[in-house]
Amino acid sequence: MIINYPLLLDGGLSNELERQGCNLNHKLWSAKLLESNPEAIILAHLIYLKSGAGCIITSSYQATLPGFMAIGYDEHSARGLILKSVQLAEEARSRFLSLNPQASKPLIAASIGPYGAYLADGSEYRGDYVISDQELTDFHKPRINLLENSTADILACETIPGFQEAKVLSEILENVKKPAWISFSCKDGKHISDGTPIEQCAAYFAHHPTVFAIGVNCTSPEFISALIRSIKTKSGNKKIVVYPNSGAVYHAESKTWSGLSDLSSCEIMAKEWMDLGADIIGGCCGVGPQQIKAMSKIISKIDA
């Protein structure tokens, strides 16, 4: 697989689904639409592709075997829904290419959310869940193996809040063939959510055989520049991926965000991040198509 850098990701899937009128106040969040409203997911992907995204991230962030089975699905059905997240992204890509036959083929990254996303209590932004390495392995490995055998181009382990979970994922990813990135949720410009220095995390993955990019997502934009600098000191030749949220506050009880910050300066921020060494940029919760379009303009100027 050849990736042209800088690579532009999409923005927050959930806020685009909510803009369509979807109610995501559910333990499965956007993953509940995999069965109830798959067309909404396709349309959300499609609007980001039309906005200039060169890679879309699947709706599997909160789609897990135990999550589906806890609300009554059998294992076979749960596996099918996780794979459906990739199929819906493929459909969006197909529609986009039919409308834009001269466009480069966008990539699909299969989202692998943290254990905290399954808990649905906001702990992916705290990293305070207590669990054994074996339990984390048992949680992550089946979904990773499933998505490894899908048609997704990349495995995206995202919003990882703790070093323990990162190390477990590292071991699992050593045995996959697809390229993967790992991105952390961070509480400031130097530490991931559980307090581990981001430099320590970057150093741990600097020589990983399948992780090609290390970075940060769903973190306030104000911290991104400092985090890029820290990651770059320890990440060796790995690419750097950053896709922050809008700077809002997450409310776990209602699965909503509030206090959205003004992202009118996202062109300036995107340029700064790339100047500092970011190879892959985009947005997470609260960042929408207009912001991705603005980032696309900056990348177009670089490519010109």
C-alpha positions, 0 to 999 in steps of 0.5 A: 500500500502506497500512502501519499503524505501529507494524508488528510483524515476525516472529522468526527463521525458522531457529530456528522451523524447527529447533524443528520438527526441520529440519536446517539445516546446509546451504549453503542454510540454510532455503532448502533446505526450499523444495523438500524441506519447504515445509510446514515453512516455511508452519507457521513463518510461520503460528505468527508470524502467530498470535503477532501479527506483521503482516508475515512475511519470506520464506525467500529470505534465502539463496535465490539463483540462483548458490546453487541452481545451484552444487548442480545446479539449472538457472536455471529451477528456481532462479528457481521456488524463489525465487518459491516463497518468496513463494508459501509466505508467501502460503499461510501468510497465507491459512490465517491469514486463514481462521482469523481473518477479522476480522484485518487482512491481514498483509504479506509482505516478500521477503527479500534477503540479502547476498552474504555469506549466499551465501558461507555463511561468516558474512561477513554479520556481518563485511563482509570479502568482497572483490568488485567493484561489478559482481560485486555488481550481477550477484549482486543484480539478478536476484533483486531483479528476480524478487522485484520481479515477485512478489506480495510487498508489500515488498522487505527488503534485510537483514543488509547488512554493508558500505557498498559493498554498500549503495550497489550495492543503492541503485542497483538499488532506484532502478529498482524499484516496490515499497517497500523497506527496508534493514537493516544488521548492526552490530558496536556502537552506532554502526557497521555490520559493516565499520566504516562509521558507521550515520549515514553509511548513514542519510544515504545513503538519507535521500532514496532514492525507493523505500527507505521504511525504514532500520534494523538487524537480526541485531544484539545487542539491547544496541546497538539503542537507540543505533543508533536514536538515530544513524539518526534523526539522519540518516534524514530522514522515513524509517521506522526498522526494527529486528529484532535477534537474541537476542544469541547468537553465530553459528557459521558452520561448523555454521550454529548459534547459542549462548549465547542471552540472556534475552529476558524483558524484550523488552516493555520493550525493544520499548517503549523502541525505539518511544519512541526512534522505531522504526516497525517492530520484530521479531526475527531469529535466536534470537527466537521466537514468544513474544518476538513475542507479548510485543512484540505486547502492547506494540503493542496497548497503544499502539493501544488 
